[in-house]
Structure formats: structure tokens, C-alpha cells
Amino acid sequence: MRAFVSTFKVPKAGSTAAEYEDASHVAPEVGNHVEVGDHGEVVGPQLVAAVADGASEALLAGHWARHLTASFTAAPAGQDLAVTILAAAAGWDEVEAGYRRSRRDAGEPIEWYEEDGLRRGAYATIVGVHLLDGPSDRHGPLLMSALGDACLFQIRDDDLFLAFPIDNPDQFGTRPALAPSRPLDPAKIGEHVVALETVWRQGDQLLLASDALAQWFLAQHGAGGKPWRTLTDLGTDAETGGFPRLVEGCRANGSLKNDDTTLLRIDL
């Protein structure tokens, strides 16, 4: 398998890069870090990628989103996403302990009023995909899973071949299912997980997007547009201004809600 992976991100307007609470992760890691993300080629028997959107209402939402995507890309292909989430949750105490140490070392120890938020834990949506080698280098198994409203779009022959797990912009709401870092009822996590197995082909493009961009994408497609063409041009000589300019323009005209915005693009 040969793929080129590009990652783009913009924090919500009024927030700094340090306050960005989405996350993305790819294995094997690719490219060099640049302003808009990681870009590089992957050649090998498999490619794993995930995007997560931390719920801003929770403390350490961004930490959980990063931990969750890293856990997904480290998990075996085909593992139930609920199992992956629970494995990530089992390591959450260590993540929190590291955060406490960093605050203490910076001379800003955890305040008493933050303890309740830490006890409740953090939450995030996630979409992830495993691409595996098949009998030839032109196609192979494509395993995807999601919890919540982060989405994956498969583009084939300049058309939207698959939208997962949501295919209608009206299906986005204010209370998506969320993966918890401190699950109160682990058995319920699986009730909200969606999984699908299909096939990738050489020439396909996969777009993993957090909810704001996913909703914009489906609305543009529903209006007869081909938004993947705009996203395909990002990072090439065919576009100007880059992902930040696209996001800012769409926020300004009201077509994209003001939220952390992430795109992970895989060109096969």
C-alpha cells in the first residue's frame, strides 16, 4: 500500500493553538511538522488513522482526545472500538498524573475547584480507520469505526462514495455520543459504537473530519457541490491561503460553525 497523508487543524476563533481540543494520529507516523499539520508518504502493509473531538465542557478534553487517538492507532486491526476506549480509559490515571506534575512543575498546582472536574473525567467523539494490504497493491480491506459525530468520507471517481457514520448534515446535534475517560458503566459504551468493513482502492481519497467540518462537507454536498475538491487542493500549488483561510472564510459566511476544526486526508 502507498498513501500520502496530510493533516490540517485550526482552533476555534478566539482560542489559541494551546487551547485546541481536537486531535489526530497516524501510524506509522509521517512527514515533518509544519504549520498546518503532518504531511508525508506511507508505504507498508497497513495504515491506521483517527480523529477525535474533545468535549470542551470537560477538563483535559484535548488531553483525552490525544490519548484516545494514540490508543486507537496502537490497537490491533479489527478490535472493537469499545475495547479500545476502555483500554485508553485504563491508562487515564497516568495521563492525569502527568498533567498534575506539569502544573506543579510550572508553579501552578491544581486548585481545589478543579478537583471535581478531574474526578468526572473527560469526553470525546472519535472516528478511526485501518487500511490493510489486500491480494494486490491496488485494493484491500478498509475497517472503520466511530463513536459520536466525527466522520469519515470516502471519495472515489470524483464522487462521494461513502459517508460514515453520518450522511446528513441535519443529523448533527448538540449532544453526540461521547467516549468517557472515566466510564461509569463500561458496558454501555458499545451501544454507541458504529463499525463498518468495506474496501479501499488505489485512487480513493479518505477524509477524516471533526464535526464542524463534517457538517459543512455534507451541507455543501447536499447543495450539489463537490467539497472534496476544495479539500484536495489544500497543501498544493492549486490553493492559496491554506486551511486557516478556508475555515475563517466559511465561519464568516455562516457555513461552518465556530469550533476546533480538523481534517486528516489520505490519498491512495
C-alpha positions, 0 to 999 in steps of 0.5 A: 500500500502507498498513501500520502497523508496530510493533516490540517487543524485550526482552533476555534476563533478566539482560542489559541493553538494551546487551547485546541481540543481536537486531535489526530494520529497516524501510524506509522507516523509521517512527514515533518511538522509544519504549520498546518499539520503532518504531511508525508508518504506511507508505504507498508502493509497497513495504515491506521488513522483517527480523529477525535473531538474533545468535549470542551465542557470537560477538563483535559478534553484535548488531553483525552482526545490525544490519548484516545487517538494514540490508543486507537492507532496502537490497537490491533486491526479489527478490535472493537472500538469499545475495547479500545476506549476502555483500554485508553480509559485504563491508562487515564490515571497516568495521563492525569498524573502527568498533567498534575506534575506539569502544573506543579512543575510550572508553579501552578498546582491544581486548585481545589475547584478543579478537583471535581472536574478531574474526578468526572473525567473527560469526553470525546467523539472519535472516528478511526480507520485501518487500511490493510494490504489486500491480494494486490497493491491496488485494493484491500480491506478498509475497517472503520469505526466511530463513536459520536459525530466525527466522520469519515468520507470516502471519495472515489471517481470524483464522487462521494462514495461513502459517508460514515457514520453520518450522511446528513448534515441535519443529523448533527446535534448538540449532544453526540455520543461521547467516549468517557475517560472515566466510564461509569458503566463500561458496558454501555459504551458499545451501544454507541459504537458504529463499525463498518468493513468495506474496501479501499482502492488505489485512487480513493481519497479518505477524509477524516473530519471533526464535526464542524467540518463534517457538517459543512462537507455534507451541507455543501454536498447536499447543495450539489457541490463537490467539497472534496475538491476544495479539500484536495487542493489544500497543501498544493500549488492549486490553493492559496491561503491554506486551511486557516483561510478556508475555515475563517472564510466559511465561519464568516459566511455562516457555513461552518460553525465556530469550533476546533476544526480538523481534517486528516486526508489520505490519498491512495 
